[in-house]
């Protein structure tokens, strides 16, 4: 039975998971969360609960943090990753709602809805306000992700031309949306009459749209921020409104929320505001609550596809699931047969991998660490743990698959030596096909002995005899050599790891240059 604590208000919906216990405690005080979090396997929050290092240090059982929504500003991702805790969100659940509000703010700002509404409430009937039409205008979108892409579709339906700036979006996606993608923000701004931002808030995007950027917009532009407060500089917005450089502004977010009652933008007649309501529709809340519980359950069951701190694209993770056991096995093998202190781990995906191979790199790192550290390690914690140990991970892609359609090659460099392993998937099953320069083929599971010897008769027989005398059954054998009479490498799959004294006896055989044991 997995215990899940829900500390913020949300509509969880109905779920058919008898092995999942949901403790719904919306508004739970921080002191109570800190006191009780050690009893839970997962935590589900919105933006209120601060999941910081102090909380995580007390969360001894915690495996998953679910964020009901998009942003994870309230979660210490680095601390969670180092502890191997998956952080899950449901970014697509409120896409439609957030995009509709952003577009609604743009319409309201363009037609001065807030100003006219305010005057009517004060008893003034003023029909002299001239707004702006959207048709045949150019909209600039900063951030062409899910929400930005939806806004682009709305804009095109209104007869707008859409330009976008997003260095992390492919030209193919922009082309699919009918959007012109530009490579510099400075190129976009002078060309658009409307601007909307849809990026996360981080060090790269804080004050992304500042005074200089706002002045690059044509006079009379409309600016909307329904993403995160702080992306657009608020004092600059106010100053350019006062000067008349900007026509109007729509805001759903502020740098500090709630804003000070005396915040100048709150009282400006040409600003339309909402109180961070982007996700606040009945439909979105139902999708968020139901979706986050389902994804937390999947994560507890071992599905890492939606863990944002793993850095995986969900489609890529699903596409590569058949390669993950191989990647882990290659890492485990090299960690156990390479002598010395690890310095560099190089992972190459070879051949026709069409999706992003990040999950493969994490799986190899996990495999390398598992035999050498005491605490559990998973796909989320493997990279940070590798860095903690001073091991540099180098990843690359190579179209040359060494004679296979696709393959994974791993190279581990220590302060004493380096060793390599190559693997592929054949008929849906992982295969180890090369160790160092020796070709072979074996399924990388269970206990194995990797032996290097001079290529001469009787070596394998002598090793088999010793193992048989010790009661160690041989399950399989693969042999590779560089040339007849040269050096050879053979791998014995055995039913159980040989005792230390048997390994020592094997290593003392003059016939063998080297014997390494590994559990895959």
Protein Blocks (a to p, Z undefined) as FASTA:
>chain_A
ZZdddfbdcdebjaddfkbccdddehiafklmmmmmmmpcbdcddfklccdfklmmmmmm
bmbdcdedjblmlpcfklmmmnopacdddfklmmmmmmmmmmmmmmmmmnommmmmmmmm
nopacfkbccddfehpacddehjafklmmmmmmmmmnopacddddfkbcfklmmmnopac
dfbfklmmmmpcbdcddddddfklgoklcfklmmmpcghiacddfkbghjacfklmmmmm
mnomambdcdfbdfbdcddfklmklmpmkbccdehillmcfklmmmmmmmmmmmmmmmmn
opaklmmknopafklmmmmmmmmmmmmmmmmmmmmmpgcjdfbdcdddehjdfbdcklmm
mmmmmmmmmmmcfbdcdfklmmmmmmmnopacdddddfbgghpabdcddddddfkbccdd
ddddeehiacdfbghjbccddddehjdddddddddehklmmmmmmmmmnopacfbdcddd
fbghiacddddddfbdcdfklmmmmmmpmkbmbdcdddZZ
